[in-house]
Amino acid sequence: MSPVTRSVIAIPAAYASQEVASFVAQLDDQLRRQKEQTRTLTPADLEWQLAPGMNTIGMLMAHQAIIEVGWTGIGIEDLQRSEIPFQEILGIDDIGVPLAPDGAPPVALAGKDLAFFDDLLDRAREHLKRVAAPVRDSALTIMRPRTRPNGELREVEVRWILYHMLEHFAGHFGQILLLQHARQALGVGDAAKR
């Protein structure tokens, strides 16, 4: 008989809330999986654009990090967007996502290698973990009032924010995989040789 393969999510103990710890563990699993799938990407792979106005893999990775820091600030720390220290945490604050319909990738990400994007994602995750560790279950139902750039009022629950961070990360991970497959299918650069 062959050995049994087990799939589990290990919940870290250093959190005031096991629910928060579960969200963080799920985010960590998604990041681990994304890293496994992207180890062979070159700077050319990371900045390849399928068509004008479309995101690159590097843009998506940077966006994942920016949004994680942003939602940590807005949702957990109760900061306004203008108060979030993106530069201090990541060294970047905006990469222009979404692009204009005919937009080119941002010059600031040109030539960046996988280590650059891994570092952004790791810094964003470490920030989330520091901020999330003391959050108690009672804080998960707190509603954070926000005003969107168009003036629309919105309330977001802390629990929903953690869920949204997970769905956001996973959604863009899917796009990253799709772009890798498209690059290979089109026979572009190094990706076609893999």
C-alpha positions in Angstrom: 0.0 0.0 0.0 1.3 3.5 -0.9 1.8 6.1 1.8 -1.0 8.6 2.4 -0.3 12.2 1.3 -1.8 14.7 3.7 -2.9 18.2 2.8 -3.2 20.5 5.8 -3.1 24.1 6.7 -1.0 24.6 9.9 -2.5 27.3 12.0 0.2 29.4 13.7 -0.1 29.8 17.5 1.2 33.4 17.9 -2.1 35.1 17.2 -4.8 36.3 19.5 -7.5 35.0 17.2 -7.4 31.6 15.6 -9.6 32.9 12.8 -7.1 35.6 12.0 -4.3 33.0 12.2 -6.3 30.8 9.8 -6.6 33.6 7.2 -2.8 34.3 7.5 -2.0 30.6 7.1 -4.1 30.4 4.0 -2.4 33.5 2.6 1.0 31.9 3.4 -0.1 28.8 1.5 -1.1 30.8 -1.5 2.2 32.7 -1.5 4.2 29.4 -1.1 2.3 27.9 -4.1 2.8 31.0 -6.2 6.5 31.0 -5.4 6.7 27.3 -6.4 5.1 28.1 -9.8 7.3 31.1 -10.6 10.9 30.0 -9.7 12.0 29.8 -13.3 10.8 33.3 -14.4 13.3 35.7 -15.8 13.1 39.5 -15.9 11.9 39.2 -19.5 9.1 36.8 -18.4 8.1 39.1 -15.5 7.8 42.2 -17.7 6.2 40.5 -20.8 2.9 42.1 -21.8 0.4 40.0 -23.7 -1.1 43.2 -25.3 -1.0 47.0 -24.5 -3.1 47.8 -21.5 -2.6 44.3 -19.9 -0.8 43.5 -16.7 2.5 41.8 -16.6 3.4 39.1 -14.1 5.7 41.5 -12.3 3.0 44.1 -12.1 0.6 41.6 -10.6 3.1 40.6 -8.0 3.8 44.2 -7.1 0.1 44.8 -7.0 -0.5 41.9 -4.6 2.1 43.4 -2.2 0.7 46.9 -2.4 -2.9 45.8 -1.9 -1.9 43.6 1.1 -0.2 46.5 2.8 -3.1 48.8 1.8 -5.9 46.6 3.2 -3.8 45.9 6.3 -3.7 49.6 6.9 -7.2 50.4 6.0 -8.9 47.4 7.5 -6.8 46.3 10.5 -5.0 49.5 11.5 -7.9 51.8 10.6 -5.8 54.1 8.6 -6.8 56.3 5.7 -5.0 55.5 2.4 -2.9 58.6 2.7 -1.6 57.5 6.1 -0.4 54.0 4.9 3.4 53.9 4.8 3.8 52.1 1.5 7.3 53.6 0.8 8.5 52.7 4.3 7.3 49.1 4.1 7.7 48.3 0.4 9.9 51.0 -1.1 7.1 51.6 -3.7 3.6 52.9 -3.5 1.9 52.8 -6.9 2.6 51.0 -10.1 -0.4 52.2 -12.1 -2.7 49.2 -11.9 -5.0 49.2 -13.7 -3.2 50.4 -16.9 -4.9 52.6 -19.4 -6.3 50.5 -22.3 -3.2 51.2 -24.4 -0.8 51.4 -21.5 2.7 50.0 -21.3 4.2 48.4 -18.1 5.6 50.9 -15.6 9.3 51.8 -16.1 9.9 51.5 -12.4 9.5 47.7 -12.8 11.6 47.3 -15.9 14.4 44.7 -15.6 13.4 43.7 -12.1 14.2 40.1 -11.2 12.2 37.5 -9.2 14.1 38.4 -6.0 12.8 41.9 -6.2 9.2 40.7 -6.4 9.7 38.0 -3.8 11.1 40.7 -1.5 8.0 42.9 -2.0 5.6 40.0 -1.3 7.6 38.9 1.8 7.7 42.5 3.2 4.0 42.9 2.7 3.3 39.5 4.4 5.6 40.2 7.4 3.8 43.6 7.9 0.4 41.8 7.8 1.6 39.3 10.4 2.9 42.0 12.8 -0.3 43.9 12.6 -2.7 40.9 12.6 -1.1 39.0 15.5 -2.8 41.0 18.3 -6.2 41.2 16.6 -8.9 39.5 18.8 -12.0 37.7 17.6 -14.1 40.6 18.9 -12.4 43.0 16.4 -13.4 40.9 13.4 -16.9 42.4 13.3 -15.8 46.0 13.5 -17.0 48.0 10.5 -14.5 50.5 9.0 -16.2 53.4 7.2 -14.4 54.5 4.1 -15.0 57.0 1.3 -14.1 55.8 -2.2 -12.3 58.2 -4.5 -15.6 58.8 -6.3 -17.2 60.0 -3.0 -19.2 56.8 -2.4 -19.4 55.9 1.3 -18.6 52.3 2.1 -18.3 50.2 5.3 -16.0 47.2 5.4 -15.9 44.6 8.1 -12.4 43.5 9.4 -13.3 39.8 8.8 -14.3 40.7 5.2 -11.0 42.5 4.7 -9.0 39.4 5.7 -11.2 37.3 3.3 -10.8 39.9 0.5 -7.0 39.9 0.9 -7.1 36.1 0.4 -9.4 36.2 -2.6 -7.4 39.1 -4.1 -4.1 37.3 -3.8 -5.5 34.0 -5.1 -7.2 35.7 -8.1 -4.0 37.4 -9.2 -2.1 34.1 -8.6 -4.5 32.6 -11.2 -3.8 35.5 -13.6 0.0 34.9 -13.1 -0.4 31.3 -14.1 -2.5 32.2 -17.1 0.1 34.7 -18.3 2.8 32.0 -17.9 0.8 29.6 -20.0 0.1 32.3 -22.6 3.8 33.1 -22.9 4.6 29.4 -23.4 1.7 28.8 -25.8 2.8 31.8 -27.9 6.4 30.5 -27.9 7.8 33.7 -26.5 11.3 33.9 -25.1 12.7 31.6 -22.4 9.2 30.5 -21.3 8.7 28.6 -24.6 11.8 26.4 -23.8 10.3 25.1 -20.5 
